[in-house]
Structures are given as C-alpha cells and as structure tokens.
Amino acid sequence: MCDRAMSGHARGRRAALPRLLGLAGGLALAMGAPWAAAEGPATLAGIPKPGAMETCPVCGMLVSKYPAWVATVVYKDGHAHHFDGAKDFFKYLQDLPKYAPGHRREDIRAMAVTDFYGLQRIDATKAWFVIGSDVLGPMGHELVPLASREDAEDFLKDHKGRRILRFADVTPELPGKLDRGRFE
C-alpha cells in the first residue's frame, strides 16, 4: 500500500467502497464546446439534491437510487435537472432540444457531478473524468468524475482506466461510444 494509506485520499476511497460493491448503485470552459454555459463555471451554492421520484431526463431511471453517481444542471430560474451519471449529463448538454425543449445553454447557472472518492458534489467544469475503467455506473460504462488530477491518475491506474479527460474534452460522440464499450 502507498504511503498515503491513512490520508484523506485513502479515507475517501473507503467511503467509495459501497459504490464499488454495487450497493450505492455512482468549462474548464471551452468556448467551442456545444454545451458551454454563457457565464462560465459557477459556484455550487444552492445545488439541490434529487427528489425521491425524480427521473433522469435522458434514460428515465430514478436518480435517487444512485446517489453516488448524481449529476445536476441548475438553471438561473432555480429549477434543476438530475442525472444518474455523468454520461447522461453530457448527452443532455449536447442535445438540449431533445431532452429539455425550451431550455437554453445560456440559462444554465451551475453544473455538478459527484466525485467518485469523496462522494461530494463538485463543479462539473473543473472535474477530471476517467473512461474505460472496470467501474461501471448505473448505465454501464461511465465518465467517472474525480476532484483532482492526482485522484484521476490513481483511479486510472487502480481501475484499469483508458483515458483521463476534462469537461471540454468530452466530444458529442463520446457518450454514445461509451454505451457501445468504445473508449477511443
């Protein structure tokens, strides 16, 4: 075991154990990104939790069944849409007319994903995402969100991940490729 065995990082890994066992279920702003919010990254103040019966607007699954994987988009008017993983969150952002008719990217106030190790909500635009790992989310292969580059590198190594991405690196095609088990 590494020298950090008793660090907060190691404790965070133990906190994530329920997810690994299946008990929990899971802008670095780019001007060219099709889902970039007009005002850039926002604070996580006021990010609501999903209600018991809220469903993912992309797949229809109950989001509250997978608290370790929750992702959220909050609009300026205060309403929110919740997702059962980062993959569906990105699908939503890439096709608002399909998943949220009448909603606009420029009306998004904040976006959050759940950090794999700490199980805390983090700014999606600042998260690091690992793909191609041996950890599956509620909808199969996932973009696993992590709070730091160091955590992402550890996760990549520990869970046989293929690549580390930033928010702006997620192409419109990637979520569909993950659905098919493709990680390039």
DRENNU-561354 format. One record per residue: z, x, y of N, C-alpha, C, CB in turn. Coordinates in steps of 0.05 Angstrom, whole numbers, plus 5000, padded with zeros to 4 digits. Glycine has a CB too. Layout:
% DRENNU-561354
ZXYZXYZXYZXY;...
***
This chain:
% DRENNU-561354
500050174976500050005000500050185025502449815000;498850095046498650255070501250275085496450145088;501450455104503850495120504650255136503550735138;502850065140503449835156504649605140500849735170;505549665116506549455098508549265110507649585073;510249365128512349195139511649115168514949335138;509249165177508549095204508048805207505949255212;507748705231507048425236504448355223506848375266;502648555221500048505208500448435178498248755210;502248585165502748535137504148265134504448755125;506048195151507347935150505247715154509547915171;503347765172501247565176499547515151499447655199;499147735136497647705111499247525091497147975098;501847565090503447405072503347115081506347505071;503347065107503146795118500546665110503546795148;498446825106495846715098495646675068493646905108;497646755053497446725024496846445015500046825012;498046235027497445965018494445905019498945765034;493046015039490145965042488746105019489146065069;489546355013488246504991488646364965489446784990;490846224961491346084936490145804936494246064931;488945724958487645464959489545244966486345404933;492045304973494045094980493544975007496845204977;492545125025492045025052489344905056492445255072;487844945039485144815039483144995027484344735067;483045405112482445585128482045655147481545635127;462746845485462446875492463547125503462046725494;465547275466464547495482461947355492463947775466;462047215515460047025525457247155527460846915552;455347045513452647155514450946965529451547205485;449747055549448046875566445846745550446947025589;444846885530442646765514443446585492440946985503;446046575486446946415463446546115469449946465458;445345965450444745685456447145515460443145575433;449545605453451945445456453845555477453445425429;453045755493454745875512455745675533453346115526;458345675538459545495558458845595585462545465554;458345425604457545495630459545665645456845255647;462145615641464245755655465445985640466445565663;464446045617465346275602467946215586465946505620;469146415575471546375558473746245574472446635547;475146065561477345915574479945975560476745615574;482045905574484745925562485145725540486945895585;487045775522487545595500489745385507488445755476;490645385532492645195540491544915536493445235570;493044745523492244465520490344415497490944375545;490044595479488344545455489844355437487544815440;488844115433490243925416489843985386489243645421;491743885370491443905341489943655332494243935327;488543675310487143445300489043235290485143515277;488442985293490042765283489642745253489242495296;491442595240491442575211488842465200493742395202;487442295215485042175204482442275218485241875207;482642485234480242585248478442725228481042775270;475842665231473842785213472142975228472142565200;471043175213469243365224466643225231468643605204;465643255256463143115264460643225250462743135293;460943455236458643565222458543475193458743875223;460743495179460743435150462243185142461843675135;463943075160465342835155467942875140463642655139;468743115133471243165119473643125137471343455107;475943045126478443025141479343315149480642885124;479443355175480143625185483043695180479543645215;484843505182487743555178488443655151489343305184;486743625131487243725104487044025103485343595084;485844145123485244435123486244565148482244485119;488844555154489844655180489444955184492844605182;489145105162488745395164485845465172489445525138;484145265173481345315179480345175205479545235156;482145025218481344855240479945015263483744705251;477844905273476444995297476244755316473545125291;476244805342476344585361474644645385479244525370;473244435395471844445421473244245439468744385418;474044325463475344145482473544125506478244255490;473043885515471343835538473043805563469743575534;471743845586473143835612474643575617471143875634;473643355605475043095608477443065590473042865603;477943275574480343275557479943195528482343105568;477743075521477342995493476443235477475342765490;476943225451476443455433475043365408478943595426;473543545397472343515370473443735353469143515371;474243665328475443865310473643895286478343765301;473844135274472144215251473844335229469944415260;472844315204474344415181473544705175473844245157;472444845195471745125192469945215214470445175165;469745475218468045595239465145535234468545885241;464345525208461445475202460545215214461045485172;462044995209461244735221461544735251462944515208;463544875262463844905290461245025303466245095297;460145235290457745355301455345165297457245625287;455145025275453044835271453044625294453244685244;455444535300455744335322454744445349458744255324;455744685355454944815381451944855383456445075385;450744905361447844965361446144715362447145125337;447244485358445744235358447344005368444644175330;448244025393449843805405448443535405450643875434;445843525410444543255410444843115382441643285417;444843275361445143155334448043075328444143355313;449943245334452743205326454443075348453943465319;453543085373455142975395453342865417457143185406;451842655411449942555431451442495458448542305421;450242575479451342525506453242745515452842275506;453842935498455543165506453743395514457443255482;454843555533453343785543454944045541452443745573;453544265535454944525533456544595558452944745527;455344525581456744595606459244435611454844555629;459744235595462244075597464444175579461643785591;463844385563465944495545467844665562464644665523;470444605558472544745573473744975556474744555581;474044935530475245135513474245105484478345125514;474345325469473545325441475545505426470645425437;476645395404478645545389478045545359481445425394;478745755346478645775317481345865307476345975307;481945845281484545925271484346205258485545725250;485946395268486046665258486946665229487946835275;485446795212486046795183488746905176483946955168;489547135189492047255182494447125196492047545188;494247075222496546965237496746665236496347055264;494646525228494446235227495046115255496446125207;494346265276494646165303491846105314496046375321;491745925333489245855347488546085366489445585363;486046175365485146395382482546305395484746655366;481946425418479546365433477146445415479446525460;475446255409473146305392471246515403471646045387;471146525429469246715442470247005440468846645471;472847035433473947305431474547385402476447325447;474047205384474647245355472647435343474746985340;473547555321471747715303471347545278473048005297;468947535268468347365245467247545222466347145252;468247505198467247645174465747445157469547785158;463447535148461847365129461447515103459147285142;460847355082460247475056462547565040458347695060;464947465046467347545032467847375007469847535050;469947454992470747304969472647074975472047484948;473147025001474846805010472946575018476646895034;473346345006471746115013473345915029470745974987;472045775048473345575064472845295051472245575092;473645085065473344815054470344745047474344615074;468544865061465644815057464245055044464344735083;465645215029464445445016464445695033461545375009;462345855032462146105047462646045077459446245042;464346205090465146155117464846395135468046065117;464946345160465446545181468446565183463846485209;469746765172472646785172473546905199473646955148;475046745215475846845242478347025241476446605260;478147235256480347425258480847495287479847685241;483347565293484147605321483347885332487047575324;483048085315482348345325480348485308484948515327;479148695319477248855304478648985280475949065322;481049085284482549205262482949015239485249315272;483748765246484148565225481548505211485248305237;479348495226476748435214475948665195474648405236;476348915203475649135186477349135160476049405201;479949075163481749055139480848835121484649015148;480248605133479348375117476748435103479048125135;474848555117472248625105472748795080470548775126;474448995082475049175060476549035038476649415070;478648885045480348765025479048525010482848665038;477148395023475848155011472848185007476447925029;471948425005469148484998467148345017468648394969;467948345043466148225062463648385066467548195089;461648265077459048395082458648495110456748215074;459448325130458948395158461148285176456248285167;461448425198463248325220461448245243465348545228;462048015254460447905276462347825299458747665267;461247825323462547705346461347425351462247885372;462547275368461647005374458646995381463246885398;457747175399454947185408453047275386454747365432;454047395364452347495343451547275323453747715328;452847045325452346825306449746685314454646625304;447646725299445046615304444946315295442746775291;443146165306442845885297442245855267440645755313;441046065255440346045227442646125208438046235221;444646265219446746375201448346165186448546545217;449345955199450945765183449445645159451845535201;446845585163445245485140444945695118442545395150;444645945126444446165106447046185090443746435120;449346155104451846165090452045945070454246155110;451045705077451045485059449545545033449845235072;447545725035445945805012446946065000443045825021;449246175009450246414998448746665007450346404969;447446655030445946885040447446995064442946805048;447747255066449447375086448047575104451647515073;445347595103443947795120443547685148441247865108;
***
